[in-house]
Every structure is written in structure tokens, then in C-alpha cells.
Amino acid sequence: MLNRKDIRSIRNWCKDNSVRILKDLTGEYVIEEDYNLAYNAPVIANLKQQHGTKWQTVYPYYIKGELYKLADIKVQSTPKPTKYTPKGRIAARLLSKN
């Protein structure tokens, strides 16, 4: 699934992404859910940044490759906090009205 030819690069990827490699009599393997979580972690982080708490509704469309369905869903992004906090009462009242 990683599209690598050398087993060492696969082992290094698993080590870097905290995916445990298990061994038995048939050989080495990983738990599929651990692999999927590690492989999709960058996508999930990006969706959380873009869509906030609504990322879980968007995620299945990314996994299934159905991005065209996102046009039907209007996802609200989380508002960014203002960097300026007023110290005076008048300025605070003016900003609270906006």
C-alpha cells in the first residue's frame, strides 16, 4: 500500500509514523486500522484546520474519492480569533457591536 520496493523503507515509514510491526510464523504485518490512521493523519489534520468541527462530515468524501459531493455541503469554517484585545471600556463596546 505504501508503493515502496524496499522493505527497509517500509519499516522506516512505520517507525516514523508509530505503526507497530508485528511478527508471527507467516512473516511481518501491521494492524490495518493503525496503518490507515497513520496514513490519513495529514489529511485529517488539514480537514480539521479547514473545516473545524465539521471535518468528520467531509472526511468520508475524501476517502471515497467523491470530492464533487462537497459542493452540495455548505461547511462553515471556524472564525479566527482577533489578535487585538481592547483595554478600555469604550473600545471593547465598539468591538462587541461588530
N, C-alpha and C positions, 0 to 999 in steps of 0.2 A: 504493500500500500504506500510505502514511502518513496518508491521509484528509485531505489539505490541498488547498485550492483554488488557492493562490498558489504559483508556482514559487519565489519568494524564500524562503518559509518552509521549503520542502523543501531548498533549498540551505543555509539556515542550520542545519537539523537535521543534515544530512550533515556540515557543517563542525564543529558542536559534538560530534558523535559519531565524528569521524575516519573518515568514509566518503568515499573519494575519488570525485569525479565525473569521468568520462571523456567525451571528445567524439570523434565521428567525423562522417562525411558525413551520417548519418541523424539526428544530434542528440546529446543528452547521455544518459548512462546510468551505472549503478553496477554493480559486481560483486555478484551476488545473495548470495554467501556472506558478503561484507563487511557488507552490509546486514543479513542475518539475525543475524550475531554482534552487531552494534551494537544492533539492536532487542531482542534477547533477553538482553543483558548484565545488566539489572536483575533479571530472573527467575533467571538463573544465580547471581548474587551472593546473592540471597535463599535459593535452594536450598542453596548452599554453607554459608550461615550456619545454616540449619535442620537440614540432614542431614549435614553434614561431608563425608567422603569418599564417602558413598553417594549424592551428588547426581546422579551420572550414571545411576543406575538409575531415578530419579524423573523426570528431565528429559523423556524421551520421552512420558510420560503427560501432562505439561503441554502439550507442543507439539501432541499429537494431540487434546487436549481429553477425555482419558479419566481424569479425576481419581478416578472411582469405583473404579478398579483399585488405587489406593493403599491402600485398606482391606485388600487381600489381602497387601500387602507390609508387613512389620514392619521399619521403618527405625530403626536405633539412632542417636541423636544423640550427638555428641561430648561427653564430660564437660567441664564448665567447670573450669578450674584454680582451686585455692583461693587466696585472697588472702593468707592468713596462712601464713608460714613460721616454724616454731619455731626458737628459738635454742639451746634446751637439749636434752640427750640424752633426758631423760625425756619431755618434750612431743613430741619427734619420734617416740619409740617409741609413745606413745599414739595419735598421728595415723596412724601407719603401720598400726596394727591395724585401723582403720576402713576 
